[in-house]
């Protein structure tokens, strides 16, 4: 057992010391939980492979998380013919904390091949982040046993809705700290294991998707990172790029489902969101990348990152930089063996070049658009051994959309590259009659059998227009943010729901749900401040529509078991059966009767319907300190929105992710019909 006695803390260059960020402070903060243990040592094909169990940190505490102690499998492969004894290539990998097969991003054999082919060290750090995670203090079902997007964006939701939340509550903070502890462990372990002959001082980092995000941020806070290769993470300048996606797709892509469901899209332009991105957007650390060569690897059909994301940051990105697009690939860019081998080849070449201080080819390009065509002018300081061009067209004229998924397979094809003169190349494409066309140039430099550079230009999209106007604060263009918007999206810890009954009927499945939607005012002002509701959610077994639901907003009393509401559960069941979809009924809107304790008017005691409504208006008109949320339509709308949240969350979980409700039609009578017109969908 090797217990690390000292943290090999990442010292920051002096020029960074005057601009310490919250992430710097968190990463270097001492954590007594850090330790590691050697689990296995084996010789494998010219390398020694060590498997370690590392505990990196404690994030938050047991009252907030089910597993606040983060542990990781760290695999280190060291070549027996070492040429570089001071360097290591580290991949930040994923994996689960509750399964024996952690399904990491790199096999042991691939790790061994990297170590042997570089004559050095190659390592894989798993369980970043340490998931699944249940957030105990977040009253949202999707934040229980959460994984990947939900694990990330639930922390963003908490930060946005709880103004007391500190930045270390954002999951990127422990992800980065765990990566830094991984480097500490590699250094400490190999120094001891080699008897002091292997002294690792430099790292090249790489990681895929969210691990690519962690790669950017770790490179920003740790000087031991000499170069880095983020894979399918180019979402720098986060807010501008999210706006860019909205304009391209005329809405939000399916990969943003969790982000959208958590109402984060509506808060993109808020001061609080600006603060959030100041902590976790790599572009906020741009000056720290000045002396760190970097190569971005991207998929042309990425469902998360449009291929022109780079237009919003790459020109301003500090330091030596490269980009490589792989044609006909998705966000799961390493899922095909050939693509994965090519990616690892790029990682190996960039690693060796930067660790040995070798000059890599210098590439620059310019994108030009004329009335009829687009042109890419590309220059290099070395003669490439091969040049290629690839292009693709959108499938329709409604979206600037190059994603590649089932039913939307955008394909890329070869196109012509013209050599203008030595080191100067050009690709031209005419504009399509409808939709959009994208293209890029790829250059290959073959220096030796083991050293091949493959880089590309950015993607050029023509015409450089967008099908839709931008959104404002996540709302469609032209919509103004109102007090009602602010009230509806405000975090309320009282929201929760429980399924009290599930019935499997011949043609429908029926869920009976008890939902607590909110707390309105307080107990000194009203006799029932906590609003609860009975919900019926019916789903047809002959589904024709899986993304939509009819929500009926009904009345009802909160003080008697027997009531005669305007809509009944049978209405929802019949609607689901006849539409071949989902229909739901939420009752007790408003939650009545209500006694307004501070109102000196008798009809405001035990009030119902009109009295309940207009007593709240009387309060607003006669009390200049009263905010708009005293108007009872505010909690009525919020309760309806929480009902939609409940339908979406429950059916997503019950269907194993197959039924994702994104659209609602609302129905209601009298006062609840007023509320229908108020809900922002």
Order of alpha helices (4+ residues) and beta strands (2+ residues): alpha-alpha-beta-beta-beta-beta-alpha-beta-alpha-alpha-beta-alpha-beta-alpha-alpha-alpha-beta-beta-alpha-beta-beta-beta-beta-beta-beta-beta-beta-beta-beta-beta-alpha-beta-beta-beta-beta-alpha-beta-alpha-alpha-beta-alpha
